[in-house]
Amino acid sequence: MIYRKATEKDLNKVAELFDSYRVFYRKESNLQGAKAFLKERIERNDAEIFVAEVDHKLVGFVQLYPLFSSTKMKKFWLLNDLFVHPNHRGKGISIGLIARAKKLVKETGACGMSLETDKSNLIGNSLYPKEGFELNESCNFYEWSNSSGSLNDD
């Protein structure tokens, strides 16, 4: 198994995995949209995407976004997306992708990383504590959505 940073030449294959990831979270398939979104992330260098490769085939990915902790005055990473193709699950690939994400945290001198997952994601909710993530029950997580797409709508 090879874990490496994704490049533009991986775009079509990563987009297929990313589209499957979105479908897992009950979004409609949109392969062209997935490709455009990831292409922009790679071109703008505003995300780190690592892939798991076996026999020259991409079977999983993890995508992280840089954030900053004002109180710690350090970089902080958001592990936003983690997905392994269903045919390759149960082989430790997610653990390898998480290990690669942890390596990024250390390489960049960041103070840590966080993630969010659905309560219904039983596999993830079992995996993350085993990989050293702690459930933060001391704070509330709030979200505001601009569902109209326009900030000027009243």
ChimeraX attribute file (.defattr): number of C-alpha atoms within 10 A of each C-alpha:
attribute: neighborCount
match mode: 1-to-1
recipient: residues
	/A:1	12
	/A:2	13
	/A:3	18
	/A:4	14
	/A:5	14
	/A:6	19
	/A:7	14
	/A:8	11
	/A:9	8
	/A:10	13
	/A:11	17
	/A:12	17
	/A:13	16
	/A:14	26
	/A:15	21
	/A:16	18
	/A:17	23
	/A:18	28
	/A:19	21
	/A:20	22
	/A:21	20
	/A:22	17
	/A:23	13
	/A:24	13
	/A:25	12
	/A:26	9
	/A:27	11
	/A:28	11
	/A:29	16
	/A:30	15
	/A:31	17
	/A:32	12
	/A:33	12
	/A:34	21
	/A:35	19
	/A:36	14
	/A:37	13
	/A:38	20
	/A:39	19
	/A:40	13
	/A:41	16
	/A:42	17
	/A:43	11
	/A:44	9
	/A:45	11
	/A:46	12
	/A:47	19
	/A:48	18
	/A:49	23
	/A:50	23
	/A:51	29
	/A:52	24
	/A:53	16
	/A:54	13
	/A:55	8
	/A:56	9
	/A:57	10
	/A:58	21
	/A:59	22
	/A:60	27
	/A:61	27
	/A:62	25
	/A:63	23
	/A:64	23
	/A:65	17
	/A:66	15
	/A:67	13
	/A:68	15
	/A:69	13
	/A:70	9
	/A:71	6
	/A:72	10
	/A:73	10
	/A:74	14
	/A:75	17
	/A:76	22
	/A:77	25
	/A:78	18
	/A:79	21
	/A:80	15
	/A:81	17
	/A:82	22
	/A:83	22
	/A:84	24
	/A:85	16
	/A:86	10
	/A:87	8
	/A:88	13
	/A:89	13
	/A:90	10
	/A:91	10
	/A:92	10
	/A:93	23
	/A:94	23
	/A:95	15
	/A:96	18
	/A:97	24
	/A:98	18
	/A:99	14
	/A:100	19
	/A:101	22
	/A:102	16
	/A:103	12
	/A:104	18
	/A:105	19
	/A:106	12
	/A:107	9
	/A:108	12
	/A:109	12
	/A:110	20
	/A:111	15
	/A:112	16
	/A:113	20
	/A:114	14
	/A:115	14
	/A:116	13
	/A:117	14
	/A:118	9
	/A:119	8
	/A:120	8
	/A:121	12
	/A:122	10
	/A:123	8
	/A:124	16
	/A:125	16
	/A:126	10
	/A:127	14
	/A:128	17
	/A:129	11
	/A:130	11
	/A:131	12
	/A:132	8
	/A:133	13
	/A:134	10
	/A:135	12
	/A:136	9
	/A:137	7
	/A:138	6
	/A:139	6
	/A:140	7
	/A:141	8
	/A:142	5
	/A:143	5
	/A:144	5
	/A:145	6
	/A:146	8
	/A:147	7
	/A:148	9
	/A:149	8
	/A:150	8
	/A:151	8
	/A:152	6
	/A:153	7
	/A:154	5
